C-alpha cells in the first residue's frame, strides 16, 4: 500500500466545501484516477460502509479497447496521444501533485500498456 496526501487508508465522504469531486454527493464522470501521481496507482480498492438511499451506480470503461479502436480508426490521433506529454496536476492547501506523460502509454512494441 502506498501513502497518499489523504493517508494510507481514508474515508471518502461528502463535504460542504470539497477540494475534489469524490467528496461531493455527485457521481463522478468516467475518468482515470490520480494521473498526477508518480507512480500512478495500479489498483485502488474502494468499499462502501454506508450508502445513500439513491444512486450507487458504478460505471466502467475498457480503456484498452478504446485505445485499440482509436489506433485502427484514427491512427493519427492515436499517435498524438501516445507521443505527447501532458501535465496532470492536483492542488489544494495540503498538496501540489504533478506528473507528466502521454494519455495512452505503449510498450516498446507500440502495444497499449496503460493510460493516464
Wavefront OBJ file of the C-alpha trace (Angstrom):
o trace
v 0.000 0.000 0.000
v 1.189 3.494 -0.823
v 0.577 6.507 1.349
v -1.074 9.460 -0.365
v -1.787 13.028 0.682
v -5.007 11.592 2.179
v -3.178 8.879 4.136
v -2.808 5.130 3.542
v -6.485 4.393 4.197
v -9.075 7.139 4.198
v -12.811 7.775 4.127
v -14.491 9.356 1.138
v -17.476 11.326 2.407
v -19.439 14.282 1.073
v -18.031 17.546 2.448
v -19.523 21.053 2.452
v -16.500 22.628 0.665
v -14.891 19.757 -1.281
v -11.485 20.018 -2.933
v -12.257 17.097 -5.214
v -15.346 15.707 -6.986
v -15.093 12.480 -4.988
v -16.016 14.425 -1.843
v -19.366 15.514 -3.252
v -22.624 13.560 -3.428
v -22.384 13.724 -7.247
v -21.438 10.676 -9.220
v -18.065 11.098 -10.919
v -17.831 11.031 -14.705
v -15.725 8.380 -16.419
v -12.139 9.269 -15.635
v -8.693 7.963 -14.831
v -7.962 8.386 -11.153
v -4.770 10.041 -9.942
v -2.864 10.650 -13.195
v -0.932 13.350 -11.285
v 0.721 10.756 -9.024
v 4.123 9.301 -9.833
v 3.895 6.384 -9.785
v 0.208 6.181 -10.615
v -1.843 3.689 -8.626
v -2.014 0.293 -10.255
v -5.021 -0.808 -8.236
v -7.384 1.000 -5.915
v -9.833 -0.764 -3.673
v -12.969 1.068 -2.581
v -15.691 -0.283 -0.369
v -18.934 1.222 0.832
v -19.572 1.476 4.560
v -22.798 3.453 4.267
v -24.781 4.267 1.153
v -27.368 6.861 0.324
v -30.891 5.677 -0.496
v -30.417 6.633 -4.181
v -27.572 6.334 -6.633
v -24.735 3.914 -6.234
v -24.338 3.030 -9.891
v -20.809 2.076 -10.925
v -19.586 2.750 -14.437
v -16.520 1.312 -16.073
v -14.931 1.703 -19.488
v -12.451 -0.532 -21.263
v -9.632 1.918 -21.961
v -7.563 -0.721 -23.746
v -10.386 -1.365 -26.220
v -10.959 2.379 -26.685
v -7.248 2.867 -27.420
v -7.229 -0.025 -29.902
v -10.315 1.323 -31.685
v -8.591 4.702 -31.891
v -5.408 3.084 -33.247
v -7.431 1.421 -36.026
v -9.912 4.208 -36.755
v -7.774 7.322 -36.240
v -4.106 6.324 -36.197
v -3.076 9.978 -36.425
v -4.946 10.770 -33.193
v -3.580 7.618 -31.566
v -0.021 8.739 -32.352
v -0.642 12.185 -30.841
v -1.995 10.648 -27.641
v 0.954 8.235 -27.345
v 3.718 10.718 -28.119
v 2.596 13.965 -26.435
v 3.377 14.524 -22.769
v 0.518 16.111 -20.852
v 0.938 17.598 -17.378
v -1.553 16.373 -14.797
v -1.955 18.291 -11.541
v -3.853 18.163 -8.283
v -3.518 21.136 -5.958
v -5.118 22.017 -2.656
v -3.945 23.564 0.608
v -2.181 20.312 1.631
v -0.631 19.055 -1.591
v 0.609 20.043 -5.019
v 0.982 16.865 -7.076
v 2.181 16.823 -10.679
v 3.184 14.213 -13.200
v 3.554 14.288 -16.956
v 3.169 11.660 -19.613
v 1.131 10.618 -22.622
v -2.603 9.918 -22.402
v -2.012 6.443 -23.870
v 1.117 4.530 -22.866
v 2.631 1.921 -25.175
v 5.352 -0.641 -24.639
v 8.446 -0.980 -26.826
v 6.407 -2.848 -29.483
v 3.825 0.024 -29.563
v 1.132 -2.144 -27.920
v -1.107 -0.300 -25.454
v 0.316 -0.761 -21.964
v -1.662 1.735 -19.900
v -3.250 5.152 -19.805
v -3.143 8.340 -17.819
l 1 2 3 4 5 6 7 8 9 10 11 12 13 14 15 16 17 18 19 20 21 22 23 24 25 26 27 28 29 30 31 32 33 34 35 36 37 38 39 40 41 42 43 44 45 46 47 48 49 50 51 52 53 54 55 56 57 58 59 60 61 62 63 64 65 66 67 68 69 70 71 72 73 74 75 76 77 78 79 80 81 82 83 84 85 86 87 88 89 90 91 92 93 94 95 96 97 98 99 100 101 102 103 104 105 106 107 108 109 110 111 112 113 114 115 116
